[in-house]
Amino acid sequence: MHRIILWLVVAAAFAVSLVVPVGSGGFDGFDGFDVEECQSRDTRVVAPYAVTGYWVIPRADPCVTRRMVEAVHAIGGDTLITFGPRFSARDDPVFADCLVDGRPCADVPGVRRVYTYVTSEEFGKGLLRCPGLDRRIESRGRIFYRVSLAASCADPVQDLVLVSTDGDGLGNLMTEAAAYGVTVFPGLPAAPQLEGKPWEPDAAHTAALTAFTARVLADYRERFGGSAAFGGVYQSFELAVRARGPKDPIIELYAAQHAVVAAALPGKKIVVSPYIDARRGRGFPPGQVAKGLADIAATRAGAPMAVAVQDGRGTGKVPVYGVHEGEAKVAPRLVPVVGDVSNAQAYYGSTGDYIEAAARRVPPGVELWVNVEGFEPTPVAGECGRVDPLPLRGRTTKSRIDAQVMAAGTHAGKIISYGWDPFFTCQARYDTPSLADDIVNGWRQPIIVGATRKEMNGRPGILVEGYNLRGGTLRFDPQGAVVRQEWYGRGRLESAWAPYVPTGPWTSITATNETGYSSTSAYVIR
């Protein structure tokens, strides 16, 4: 999963309990509206789904923002995450429009280096420290900021950051999130990438990055510190959750930037979403996950941390399959990634194997979340998805997301997904449903995330855990036995029990609840 500027500006609007379809061409009706002119808020949750957080893109338009947050909230979303813009050491032509008294904004005495930062937020006084030098600039129809990174405003030599914004998208997001009871994790400024090795940060600029991060977070503390919607920050630079060598450059970046977070925002959470890669010859086995998790946790500097492991299914790096399917062929949508081979030939293991490995050794101060990737590795004809930038990605189905939730198991404290736009909102045609629509129509379908043999009142049976399990029956295959539930409980997850003794080497379990909805995928136990 990579930081991207998505091609599609779409939001889903809910009316009563239905998603109103919107065309894939985007919005054009709200530009220039004041927030008072937006549609009134509907704060109902009409289709609570197992995924409760999404990556979103801040919108300069407050009405588009309101519709987006409302749509996420309506299907049970309570968490929004944004990517941080790239803190860049390169020139950007957009700053040619940044002028002060007819001169380029960076044309000030003593400048050693100029960094650039293109964002979707408007900062306040917390960003500006040095009178006269640090300033908000309106030039040629755009808003800019000039920020000195000098330790003292009197330093004769200094580095500058020029910031350009297209509006206060993050401020809009915070406003709407607070109104809907949703938590936001804005992305930290993303580190410059090493030339020729973009998967690594350029350590030559870490000091400048952390100095700028401190200024941004000081502004967040001043503007959002009193808002219940401000949950913490998201670490935008990605890494693999595997064993890492000494002096690892990404871990060093994390340690430096997270120390700034802990000092500037005490008690606020840092969210990290590392990836796993199960591909043989390119990835790593599940046994490396615990060490990788420990290395990441060691960077938190005392701040609470949530590690949302990317499940890898969207990119094709990790498959979703049952304990009995190691020798089965990989799913058709994974063939372009690993070839037409068996799961065992292509991969070290499944999503469940990696999440189990992570759950066995969750470090103190860390919550284990799972990030289910809401897209397909490649698109097929007639399918909407991401067309820019490369690689192309396709839209997936609600049943496949269900399978990913199932594979996350009972260990995930929270399940989130990358990403809302365009994957949950795009439509193949104006009159076809989006993935968000499909969730609204099918949210009552049960999802089993765990099953164990358990006696109740001296009788053997099977206890299942998951979502939407209340009432109805459990079907056990390949035997074909359909058994009515005799017990139901509710905690962090729902639980249901039925008297049944498996007779084969493996058993698949499908739930049908009291509303008549059935699981889209069976849960398999040995």
GITAZI-V832295 format. One record per residue. N is the residue number from 1. PHI is phi in whole degrees, 0 to 359 (NA if undefined). Layout:
n = <N/N>
phi = <PHI/PHI>
This chain:
n = <1/2/3/4/5/6/7/8/9/10/11/12/13/14/15/16/17/18/19/20/21/22/23/24/25/26/27/28/29/30/31/32/33/34/35/36/37/38/39/40/41/42/43/44/45/46/47/48/49/50/51/52/53/54/55/56/57/58/59/60/61/62/63/64/65/66/67/68/69/70/71/72/73/74/75/76/77/78/79/80/81/82/83/84/85/86/87/88/89/90/91/92/93/94/95/96/97/98/99/100/101/102/103/104/105/106/107/108/109/110/111/112/113/114/115/116/117/118/119/120/121/122/123/124/125/126/127/128/129/130/131/132/133/134/135/136/137/138/139/140/141/142/143/144/145/146/147/148/149/150/151/152/153/154/155/156/157/158/159/160/161/162/163/164/165/166/167/168/169/170/171/172/173/174/175/176/177/178/179/180/181/182/183/184/185/186/187/188/189/190/191/192/193/194/195/196/197/198/199/200/201/202/203/204/205/206/207/208/209/210/211/212/213/214/215/216/217/218/219/220/221/222/223/224/225/226/227/228/229/230/231/232/233/234/235/236/237/238/239/240/241/242/243/244/245/246/247/248/249/250/251/252/253/254/255/256/257/258/259/260/261/262/263/264/265/266/267/268/269/270/271/272/273/274/275/276/277/278/279/280/281/282/283/284/285/286/287/288/289/290/291/292/293/294/295/296/297/298/299/300/301/302/303/304/305/306/307/308/309/310/311/312/313/314/315/316/317/318/319/320/321/322/323/324/325/326/327/328/329/330/331/332/333/334/335/336/337/338/339/340/341/342/343/344/345/346/347/348/349/350/351/352/353/354/355/356/357/358/359/360/361/362/363/364/365/366/367/368/369/370/371/372/373/374/375/376/377/378/379/380/381/382/383/384/385/386/387/388/389/390/391/392/393/394/395/396/397/398/399/400/401/402/403/404/405/406/407/408/409/410/411/412/413/414/415/416/417/418/419/420/421/422/423/424/425/426/427/428/429/430/431/432/433/434/435/436/437/438/439/440/441/442/443/444/445/446/447/448/449/450/451/452/453/454/455/456/457/458/459/460/461/462/463/464/465/466/467/468/469/470/471/472/473/474/475/476/477/478/479/480/481/482/483/484/485/486/487/488/489/490/491/492/493/494/495/496/497/498/499/500/501/502/503/504/505/506/507/508/509/510/511/512/513/514/515/516/517/518/519/520/521/522/523/524/525/526>
phi = <NA/235/293/218/257/283/276/240/253/225/222/259/254/258/234/56/242/242/273/277/298/235/290/283/277/97/271/219/258/247/303/87/287/281/299/295/269/289/300/294/283/241/264/286/259/259/213/295/253/292/279/239/212/215/284/227/251/301/246/292/273/295/286/298/300/300/295/295/296/298/295/295/297/296/257/93/289/235/218/234/233/239/280/280/296/281/280/245/265/254/293/227/299/298/277/297/273/271/231/234/54/81/248/304/301/277/276/227/296/81/283/265/212/241/258/232/207/253/224/233/206/251/272/247/292/297/278/258/238/265/303/86/273/283/197/270/233/255/214/51/80/236/251/233/229/242/230/273/260/297/296/227/296/270/300/286/238/206/262/245/240/259/246/238/226/259/141/263/298/292/300/300/296/297/299/290/299/298/291/261/71/253/259/243/240/294/286/295/308/278/293/301/267/290/302/84/222/294/279/243/283/273/296/297/247/296/299/294/300/292/296/290/303/299/291/298/289/298/291/299/299/288/275/246/302/268/265/294/283/272/266/149/223/250/278/279/272/270/207/274/272/219/300/236/284/295/59/293/294/286/298/295/299/304/300/293/286/289/298/295/299/299/285/277/230/302/88/279/273/257/258/235/232/283/257/244/218/265/293/295/87/235/258/210/284/302/298/272/293/300/296/298/295/296/297/294/300/293/267/282/55/89/283/296/223/243/256/262/294/293/282/81/288/295/277/84/281/220/268/247/208/279/295/260/247/300/268/286/295/298/302/307/287/265/303/299/269/238/95/273/228/279/303/293/289/271/227/287/176/258/307/303/297/286/292/301/296/294/292/292/218/280/294/302/82/240/259/265/250/232/256/275/284/269/205/252/302/219/279/242/303/79/250/274/163/261/247/203/277/292/283/297/229/253/278/260/244/295/295/287/297/304/296/291/299/300/291/294/72/270/271/287/291/202/243/235/213/260/215/301/255/265/289/265/244/287/228/296/218/298/255/249/285/274/297/298/301/296/294/301/285/236/296/283/296/295/229/268/245/196/209/219/283/209/274/226/53/78/250/287/190/237/257/247/234/160/232/56/263/301/72/84/224/241/255/246/240/278/290/81/283/247/236/286/297/241/207/218/219/223/228/299/241/278/227/216/232/220/284/198/243/300/243/248/292/211/223/258/237/238/259/237/270/293/272/91/273/242/301/277/222/274/263/246/234/263>
